Amino acid sequence: FNDQGGSGFHLHLSADRDDDNAFFDRADGDGVSAELRRFTAGVLAHAPALAAISNPTINSYKRFGPDTLAPWLVDWGFDNRSAMVRIPPELGKASRMELRLGDASANPYLAIAGLLAAAYLGIRDKLEPPPPLEGYGYDPSKADKLPGDLASALEAFEADADMAGILGKQFVETFLTYKRN
């Protein structure tokens, strides 16, 4: 259906620590932990590279654009379904993050590996996310754009040395060769 948007592939992830949800912090005004903020910041920092894994075909990028229900900006927000990273309103044991970046053609194992690599880098480097998106999420003056095509995403993936360090040189080279072919 050329006049319809493609199917998304959203990943929901939470983390446990000592039988408690590591993403929940009762003392925080928003109810989210420092780990979740750093996790989110890592995903945002490595989003252009992550796009290559989560949107692995030429057609994947045809979904991106204003008002498509597919995120095309590098942003995050609380219960904002237009943001690339959404923090759902359920807190406590149900605290989690949702990555809305991928499409249905993504390999789930690679998408999860990329998500965890980016999240690990955010935690390792103690990154902090920008303020959360409020309101309309398709305004390019509010956030950077994701790569607009597969070639640009592959360039971003190749340039992300930290991500390659986690995923491994052999995987990165093989993935890039296969996708460029």
C-alpha positions in Angstrom: 0.0 0.0 0.0 2.1 2.9 -1.3 -0.1 5.5 0.2 0.0 4.1 3.7 2.7 4.2 6.4 4.6 1.0 7.2 4.4 -1.0 10.3 6.4 -0.1 13.3 8.5 -2.3 15.6 8.4 -0.9 19.1 10.6 -2.3 21.9 9.6 -2.0 25.6 12.3 -2.6 28.1 12.6 -2.5 31.8 15.3 -3.5 34.2 15.3 -5.2 37.6 17.7 -4.7 40.5 17.2 -6.7 43.6 13.6 -7.6 42.7 12.7 -3.9 42.2 12.3 -2.0 38.9 15.6 -0.2 38.4 13.8 2.4 36.2 11.5 3.6 39.0 12.5 6.2 41.6 9.8 7.2 44.1 11.9 10.2 45.1 12.1 11.6 41.6 9.4 14.1 40.6 8.8 12.2 37.4 9.2 8.8 39.0 12.2 7.8 36.9 15.6 6.7 38.0 19.0 8.0 37.1 19.5 4.7 35.3 16.5 5.3 33.1 17.6 8.8 32.3 21.1 7.6 31.3 19.7 4.7 29.4 17.5 7.1 27.5 20.4 9.5 26.9 22.5 6.7 25.4 19.7 5.8 23.0 19.4 9.4 22.0 23.1 9.9 21.6 23.4 6.8 19.4 20.1 7.0 17.6 21.5 7.7 14.1 23.6 4.5 14.3 20.7 2.6 15.9 18.5 3.7 13.0 20.5 1.5 10.6 19.8 -1.6 12.7 16.2 -0.8 13.5 15.3 0.4 10.0 17.4 -1.9 7.8 15.8 -1.4 4.4 15.4 1.4 1.8 11.6 1.3 2.4 12.0 1.7 6.2 12.8 5.4 5.7 9.6 6.0 3.7 7.7 5.8 7.0 9.6 8.9 8.4 8.0 12.3 8.2 5.7 14.7 10.0 2.3 13.3 11.2 3.2 9.7 10.2 3.1 8.2 13.7 6.7 7.1 13.1 9.3 9.1 14.9 11.7 10.9 12.6 13.4 13.1 15.2 15.8 12.2 18.0 13.7 13.0 21.1 12.0 11.5 24.1 9.0 12.3 26.3 6.7 11.1 29.0 3.7 9.3 27.4 4.3 11.1 24.2 3.5 8.8 21.3 5.2 11.1 18.8 8.6 10.8 20.5 11.2 8.4 19.4 11.7 7.2 23.1 8.5 7.1 25.1 8.3 6.7 28.9 4.9 5.2 29.5 2.8 6.5 32.4 2.8 3.3 34.3 5.3 3.6 37.2 6.6 1.3 39.9 6.9 -2.3 38.9 5.7 -1.4 35.4 8.2 1.4 34.8 9.8 1.0 31.4 10.9 2.8 28.2 9.6 2.3 24.7 11.8 2.7 21.7 9.5 3.5 18.8 12.3 3.8 16.2 12.2 0.5 14.4 10.0 -0.9 11.6 8.7 -4.4 11.0 11.6 -5.4 8.8 14.1 -5.2 11.7 15.8 -8.3 13.0 14.5 -8.4 16.6 17.8 -9.8 17.9 19.9 -7.1 16.3 17.5 -4.3 17.3 17.6 -5.4 20.9 21.4 -5.7 20.8 21.7 -2.2 19.4 19.3 -0.8 22.0 21.2 -2.5 24.8 24.6 -1.3 23.4 23.3 2.3 23.2 21.8 2.1 26.6 25.0 0.7 28.1 27.0 3.6 26.6 24.6 6.1 28.2 25.0 4.4 31.6 28.8 4.0 31.2 29.3 7.6 30.2 26.8 9.0 32.7 25.0 10.8 29.9 22.0 13.0 30.7 19.1 13.5 28.2 17.8 16.9 27.1 14.5 18.1 28.5 11.6 15.8 27.5 9.5 16.6 24.5 6.2 18.2 25.4 3.3 18.4 22.9 3.7 18.0 19.1 6.7 15.8 18.3 7.1 16.5 14.6 8.7 19.9 14.8 12.3 19.7 13.5 13.2 22.9 15.4 12.8 20.9 18.7 15.2 18.0 18.0 17.7 16.7 15.5 16.4 14.6 12.6 17.1 10.9 12.3 18.9 9.8 9.1 16.4 10.1 6.2 17.5 7.1 4.2 19.4 3.9 4.6 22.7 5.2 3.1 22.8 8.0 5.7 22.0 5.6 8.5 24.7 3.2 7.4 27.2 6.2 7.4 26.1 7.1 10.9 26.5 3.5 12.0 30.0 3.2 10.5 31.0 6.5 12.2 29.8 5.5 15.7 33.0 4.1 17.1 31.6 3.6 20.6 28.7 1.5 19.2 31.1 -0.5 17.1 33.2 -1.1 20.1 30.3 -2.8 21.9 28.8 -4.7 18.9 32.1 -5.8 17.6 34.2 -4.8 14.5 33.4 -8.0 12.7 29.6 -7.6 13.1 29.8 -3.9 12.0 31.9 -4.6 8.9 29.7 -7.6 7.9 26.4 -5.6 8.5 27.7 -2.6 6.5 29.0 -4.8 3.6 25.7 -6.7 3.4 23.5 -3.7 3.5 25.6 -1.7 1.0 25.5 -4.6 -1.4 
